[in-house]
Amino acid sequence: MSFTRNSSGRTTRRRRSAALASAAATITSLTAGAVTTSAPAAANSNYIASKPSGVVQQGLDRLVKDDKFPAALASVRDRNGRTRKYTAGVADLKTKARVPVDGQVRIASNTKTFVATVVLQLVGEGKVGLDQPIEKYLPGLVRGKGIDGHHITVRQLLQHTSGLPDYDQDVATDYLPLQHTYFEPRQLLDLALAHGAVSAPGTNWSYSNTNYILAGLLVQRVTGRPLGEEITKRVINRIGLRHTYWPAVGDQTIRERHPKGYWLTEPGKPLVDVTEQEPSASWAAGALISTPSDLNSFFGALIGGKLLKPAQLKQMLTTVDAPDAGPRGASRYGLGIQTFKLSCGGIAWGHGGDAPGYETRNAVRTDGRQATVAVTTLPTTLATATAVENLVDAALCH
């Protein structure tokens, strides 16, 4: 699932509810334990072991010590292809287990970039038209107050300019009772359509997970196959992401080594372990599980032209203004991807994602440098979310 905060709250992904606003006010009740750095997970891993020093390690240590995240982990690739992986904190607040190097996390709205990639591949194959109405592919499905699928294009869905409301405002009102509830994609769509349009199609940028539920249904209608299968075949297997997967129906676990994810119900209250959760509540908007290094590899391959034809990659990277799309200032949004303004000049490309218990921020530069940072508490505050993004910036600029 995914979340956004405006100027007074979290960051990029939207989950609007009074409960979230209250919970995200501050994080004060963590007992994160001693900062530790994990040993390499396997001798044949293609990376350079991190040292307990340097900009990234020091930044992770601060995220644990000052911002009170139980765990923080990162993977950074330099322009020469060398990768370093880092950890800080503890994977489990009860056992104080060490954080697994490059452990799996729920990558939430980074899933949207995978979905957009599949849709754009279908565009390149002549099976989908970016400026065709979604009505052409899902007839009669998109209807509501001020909502008509005849007037909403595929591009507008991927770009978040459709004007569709976000179903997350219903699903996230009280998360914990729904932690293990299964949702069909049509249920999520129906929740959103009941609210009516936010704006006329093409007039405003407004982040809505509903857009990607429809994009996922589009993929299934056009290919005749499940969305997870298409993402696996067209993206994950194609570029060899060994630790990224689409959860099977009913699978609420994280398969490989991972830090636990925690949910803050109220300021001052103990954190709740939400590691095991039902991923169908986010589906095409955020169900994937991955590692920091795999995320770097995916975005690097995407920007490097290994997943899309030049014409479709150009469309993906054509952006519109995206107000409040990040805590570090105004951003721009393309088709399932957004810009990341660098303090050292220029931009990088990424997305980021927030699932209950996990926040991930990532960006890649066109010169090959890549960085992903993940932490294990959500909701977060504006200050702590900014700290995570600032560390991604530092990793890419230093």
N, C-alpha and C positions, 0 to 999 in steps of 0.2 A: 504494500500500500504506500501511499505517498502523501506528502504534506507540504504546505507553503506557509510562510509567515510574511505579514506585511511589515511596514517600518517599525512596528512595536513588538514583533514576535519572531518566530523561527525563520526559516529561509525559503528554499526554492519550491518545495512541493506542497500542495494544498490539502489541508484537512481542517475544515472550518468547524469549530464547535466550542461551546463555552467550557466544556471539560478540558479540552486541549489548552485553551488560553490560560485557564487557571493553573493547569499542571506545568505549563511551560514558563511560568513566571520566574522560577529560579530552581536550581538544583543544589540542595544543601545537605541531604541526608546520606551521602555516599560514604562508605568506608572502603576506599579502594585498595588499601593494603600497600605493601612495598612495591616500588617500581622494579620490574624485572625485564630482562631482555632474553628472549628464547634463543636456544641453540638452533642451528639449521635443521630443517625437518628431514632432509635426505641428502646423502652425500653427492648424488648425481644431479641435484637441482642446479639450474643454470643461473646462478647469482653469486654475488660477492657478499659474504657474511657481514652484517652491519657491526659497527663498533659503537660502544656506549659513549659516543661523542658526535659532534657535528650538528649541523642545523636541524636535520630531520629528527634525529634521536632526541635532541634537547627539546624540540617542539612537542614530540610525543610525550616526553616526561612531564612537560608543563600541562598538557591536556589532562593527564592523570592527576597530578599534584594540585594544580590551580583550578582546573575546570571540573574536576571530580568525576571524570569518566572512569568506569572500572577498568576498561581496556582500550588501548589505541594501537592500531597497526597500520603499516604503510609499505608501499612498494614504489621505488623510484628507479627510472631507467634514464641513463644519460644519452647524449647524442651519439656515443660510440657503441651503444647497445649493451652496456654493462648495467646490470640490475642489482640494486641493494634492497634488502627487506628488513624491516624494523618492527619491534614491538615494545610496549610499555604496559605496566599495570598487571592485572590478573584476569584470567579467563573466567573464573568462578569466584564470586564473593564469599562463598561458604568454605570452599576447599583451598582457596588461594592458588589454584593451579596456574601454571605458566601459560601465557598467551601463545597459541601455536603460530609459528612463523607462517605468514601468508595464509592464515586460516580463512575458512569460508564464512561469508556473511550474507544476509539478505540484502541484495543491491537495489531493491525497490524500483524507483523511477528510472534508473539506468536501463531497466527493461524496455522503456519506451524507445530508446535508440535502436535496440535490436528489432523491435516491431517495425519502426519506421524504415529500417534497412530492408526488411523483407518486403514491405509494401513497395519501396522504390525499386527493388529487384523485379517485382511484378510489373511495375511501370516500364522498366527497361525491356521486359519481355513482351510488351504490347498487350498485357492482360488487364491493366488498370490504367485509367487516365487521371492524372493529378487534378485536373480541373473539371472532371466529371462529377456530377452530384452523387452523393452516397446513395441516393434513391435508386440509381441505376444498378447497384450491386446488392442493396438490402431493401428491396421495395416494400413500402408500407410500414417499415420498422421505426423510423424516426419521426415521431409525431408528438406534439404537445402544445401547450400554450405558447404561441409565438415561435413554434418549432416546426419546420417542414423539411424533410430530407431532400426535397427537390431543390432547395436553395443553399444547401451546405455541401461544399466540395471536399474531396479527399484531401487536398492540400490544406484546407482550413482545419480539418481534424488534426493532421500531423503538426500543424503550426499553432494550434490553440487559438485560432481566430474564428471558431465556429459559433461562438455565443452560447454553447451548451452549458447547462449547470453541472456542478460536480456532485456525483453521488456520494462522495466521501463525507459530505455534511450530515448524511444520515448514518452511514456505517460507523463513523468515528464519534458519534455523540457520547457513547459510553463504551469504550473499546473492550474492556476485559470480559464483559458478558458475551461478547461476540468473538472472542479469541479463537474458539474452536468451531465456529459456525460456518458451514459450507454454503457458498453462493454460486448460483449459475450466472453466467454473464448477462443473460436477459433480465434477471432480477436486479442487477446493478444498474442496467440501463433504465429499467422502469422506475427505479427510485429517483434517478436524475430527471427523467422527462416529466415527472409529476410536479416539478418545481417551476417549469416554464423557462423561457429563454432568459439569459443574462443580458444579451445584446443581439443586435442584428448580425447575421453572418458577415464576416469580413470587415467589421467596423472597429473592433477592439481586440487586443490580446488579453486573454483571461485563461489562466491555467486550469484545466479540467481533466481529471482522470477519465471522465466519460468519453472524451475524444478517442482515447486509446482502447477502450472497450469496443467501440465501433470499429476501430482499425483492426483489432483482432478478429472480430466477426467478419470483416471484409476479407481478410486473408483466408479464413476458413471457407467462405463462400466461393471465392475464386479458385482456390486450389483443391477444394474437396477433402482436405486433410486437417487434422487438429493443429492449432496454432503452435503448441509446443514442439510438435514434430517438425514443422516447417522451420522454426527458429533453430532447432538442433541441426537439421540437414543443411540449411542454407547459410548458417553463420557459425555455430559452435563447432561442428565437425569440419567445416570447410577451412577454418583457420587454426584448428587444433587446440581449442580451449579445453584443456584436460580437466579443469575443476569447476566448470560452469555447467549448470543443468536446469532444466525446467521441471519443477516438482510434479510427480505423478499425482493423479487424483487421490485424495485422502492422505497423502504424505505430508505430515506436519513437522517433520524433523529436518535437521541439516545433516547431510550424509557423512561428510568428512570432518576432520578436526576443525573446531571452531570455538570462539569465545562465546559465552552466553550473552544474550541480549536482555536488557532491563527496561522496564516501563516505570515512569514516575507518575503515580496517581495524583499526588498533591505535594506541594512543597513541605518538606519536613517529615514526610512519610517514608517508610522503608521502600526500597525498590522492589518491583515485582518481576520475577523471572518470566519472560514471554518468549523464550527461545523457540519452544514448540508452539506453532500457531498455524491457522488455516490460511494458506496462500491464495485461495480462490477469491478472497475479498479484494484482491488487487489484480489478479489475472493479467491481462495484457498491459495493464498500467504499472505492474510492479512485482511480478511473482518470481523472477529469476534469483538463483543463488550462485555466487561466484566468489572469487578471491581478488585482492587488490592487483596482483600481477596479471591475472586473466583479464581484468577490466582494462588495464593498461594495454595489453595486447590487442584487445578488441578495438578500442578507440584508435590505437596506432594503425591497425590494419585498415580501419574504415577511412581515416583521413589520408592514409597512404594509397588509397585507390584499389585495395585488394578485394573489396566487397561490392562496390558499385561501379557501373560504367561512368565515364567522365561527365556525361550529360546529367545523370541522376545525382551524382555527388555534388555537382554545381547547384542543382535545385535544393538539395539538403542544406547546403551552406549559405543559401540566400536567406537573409534574416530580416526580422521585423523588430521594432522596439518591444521590449518585454519588461515593463516597469515592475519593480519589487521582485525580480527573479533571482535575487541573491542578496545576502547581507552586506556584501562589499560594494554595493552600488548597482546602478542600472546595467542591465545586460541586454543581449539581443538573442532572439530565438529563431532557429531555422526549422527544419522538419525533423523533430525528435532530437535535436541537439542545440546547445546554446554556447555563446561565447563566454570566456573567462578572462577578464581584464587583468593583465599582469602589471605588477608594480615596476618591473624593469622595462616596460614598454611593450606594446603589441598585445595580442590576444592568444589564448589557447582555446581548445575546443573540448567540451565535455557535457556532462548532464548533472550527475549527482542523484542521490535517492535517499529517502527516509522511510523505513519500515518500523513498526513497533519494535523497539529494542536496538535498532541499528541505524546509524547515519553514515553515509559514504559520500565523499567529495573527490572528484577526479578531474584531470585536464591533461591534454596532450598538445604539444607544440608541433608545428610543421617541420621543425628541424630534428624530430625524433625523440625529444625529451618528453617523459611521461611521469605522472605522479598520481597516486591514489592514496587517500587516508580514510580509514574507517574507525568509528568509535561505537561504544556499546551501550549507550543510553539514548532513548528518545521518549518523550519530547526533550528538546534542548531550549536554551534561551538564545536570544539574538546574539549576546556576547559570546557564548560558547560555540554557536554555529559559525560566527565570524572567525573565531580562533582556529577552527578546523580548516576553513577556506584559506586563511592566512598561511597556514602551514603548507597547503598545496602550492600556493604562490611562492613561498620561500624555497620549496623543493625545486621548482621550475626556474627560479631566478638566480639561485646561488649554486 
